[in-house]
Amino acid sequence: MSAPNVALTGEELLAAVTDSMVAFHQRYHHRKPVSAKTLLLGDELLVCVLGGVYTDIEKTMIELQRAPTVKETRSAFQNAMEHRLIAAIERLSGREVLRFMSDHHVGPDIEIELFMLTPRNQLHRSVA
């Protein structure tokens, strides 16, 4: 996906964020999630919900009662890659990401990527 010339908004932003998170998953986990959807809650909370995210190895580990290991490994990876996810959202939205949170759930198989964006009313403030 090429970088937009102008910050995206509305449905274009939501679609681009979903595409970006799916591409990230495909690149680093070598498979696409089964489902993906991005929502903007209010004007500052961007949430991407991915379903069916676990690899066959992770599913096997979960079946063998090793879900905490899967969650720990995924969380460590997301923390290490946080800067790349944030950079993608900032590029697409034209807004600073103030906070990023990521979590995973087993049964149902869900991953949530949450980005808290700079409020729009703070975007063009000049420093006095």
C-alpha positions in Angstrom: 0.0 0.0 0.0 1.4 3.4 -1.0 1.4 6.4 1.4 -1.5 8.8 1.0 -0.6 12.4 0.0 -3.3 13.7 2.4 -4.5 12.3 5.7 -7.4 10.0 5.3 -10.7 10.4 7.2 -14.0 8.6 7.5 -14.5 5.3 5.7 -11.3 5.7 3.7 -9.3 5.9 6.9 -11.1 2.9 8.5 -10.5 0.8 5.3 -6.9 1.8 5.1 -6.2 1.0 8.7 -7.9 -2.4 8.3 -5.8 -3.1 5.2 -2.6 -2.1 7.0 -3.3 -4.3 10.1 -4.1 -7.2 7.8 -0.9 -6.6 5.8 1.1 -6.5 9.0 -0.4 -9.8 10.2 0.3 -11.4 6.8 3.9 -10.2 6.8 4.8 -11.2 10.3 2.5 -14.1 11.1 2.5 -15.5 7.5 -1.3 -15.6 7.3 -4.2 -13.2 7.2 -6.7 -13.0 10.0 -10.0 -14.6 9.2 -11.8 -11.3 9.8 -10.8 -7.6 10.4 -12.7 -4.4 11.1 -11.7 -1.0 12.2 -13.9 1.4 14.1 -13.5 5.0 15.2 -15.1 5.6 18.5 -15.7 9.3 19.1 -13.0 11.2 17.3 -10.0 9.9 19.1 -10.2 6.1 19.7 -9.3 4.0 16.7 -9.9 0.3 17.2 -9.0 -2.6 14.9 -10.5 -6.0 15.8 -9.0 -9.0 14.1 -10.5 -12.5 14.3 -9.0 -15.9 13.6 -5.5 -14.6 14.2 -3.6 -17.6 15.6 -1.3 -19.7 13.6 -1.5 -23.5 13.5 1.5 -23.7 15.9 -0.3 -21.3 18.3 -3.6 -23.2 18.0 -1.7 -26.4 18.9 0.0 -24.7 21.9 -3.5 -23.5 23.1 -4.9 -27.1 22.7 -2.0 -28.3 24.8 -2.9 -25.9 27.6 -0.2 -23.4 26.8 -2.4 -20.4 26.1 -0.4 -18.2 28.6 2.7 -18.8 26.6 1.0 -17.9 23.3 -0.4 -14.7 24.9 3.0 -13.8 26.4 4.8 -14.3 23.1 2.3 -12.4 21.1 2.3 -9.5 23.6 6.1 -9.4 23.5 6.0 -9.3 19.7 3.4 -6.5 19.6 5.4 -4.5 22.1 8.5 -4.9 20.0 6.7 -3.9 16.8 4.6 -1.1 18.4 6.6 1.7 16.6 5.8 0.2 13.2 2.0 0.0 14.0 2.0 3.5 15.4 3.9 4.9 12.3 1.4 3.3 10.0 -1.6 4.9 11.8 0.1 8.3 12.0 0.9 8.2 8.3 -2.7 7.2 7.4 -4.5 9.5 9.8 -2.2 12.5 9.8 -2.6 12.5 13.6 -0.2 11.6 16.4 -0.9 8.4 18.3 -0.9 9.3 22.0 -1.3 5.7 23.3 -1.3 2.2 21.8 -2.6 -0.9 23.4 -2.8 -4.4 22.0 -4.4 -7.5 23.5 -5.3 -11.1 22.5 -8.0 -13.4 23.6 -8.4 -17.2 23.3 -11.9 -18.6 22.7 -12.9 -16.6 20.7 -9.7 -16.1 18.9 -9.5 -12.2 18.8 -6.8 -9.6 18.7 -7.5 -5.9 19.4 -5.3 -3.0 18.3 -6.3 0.2 20.0 -4.9 3.7 19.1 -5.7 6.8 21.0 -5.2 9.7 18.6 -4.4 13.4 19.2 -7.7 15.4 19.5 -8.4 17.3 16.3 -8.6 20.5 18.2 -5.0 20.1 19.1 -3.7 19.4 15.6 -3.0 22.9 14.5 -2.1 24.6 17.8 1.0 26.8 17.5 3.6 26.8 20.3 3.6 30.3 22.0 
